[in-house]
Amino acid sequence: MAKDSKPSWKKEHPNTFLGNSVQKANRSVKQAMSHPEEMAVEHAFNSISRAENALSNAEQHNEHMDTIEQNKEQLNRMKQQLKAVQEKVEE
């Protein structure tokens, strides 16, 4: 069977994808904070990276800029928190 040529919902709704990605990254960072282990930190970094890609995509599509700015601020806070966790893990 041929794959449906319809674009994915991620491309049709970049702001929704961004919100979902930020929520997943937030959960990953919280997990790493509560269980500071190398694997949890790595997973959180990967989640943040995916959320940053979603952020870039939403910016390119000129989505709701106020929401994008809020998500960007939240991602920056998460990166700071994760950096602190990573330092703890490396000790």
Sequence and secondary structure as in RCSB ss.txt:
>XXXX:A:sequence
MAKDSKPSWKKEHPNTFLGNSVQKANRSVKQAMSHPEEMAVEHAFNSISRAENALSNAEQHNEHMDTIEQNKEQL
NRMKQQLKAVQEKVEE
>XXXX:A:secstr
     S  HHHH HHHHHHHHHHHHHHHHHHHHHS  HHHHHHHHHHHHHHHHHHHHHHHTT  HHHHHHHHHHH
HHHHHHHHHHHHHHH 
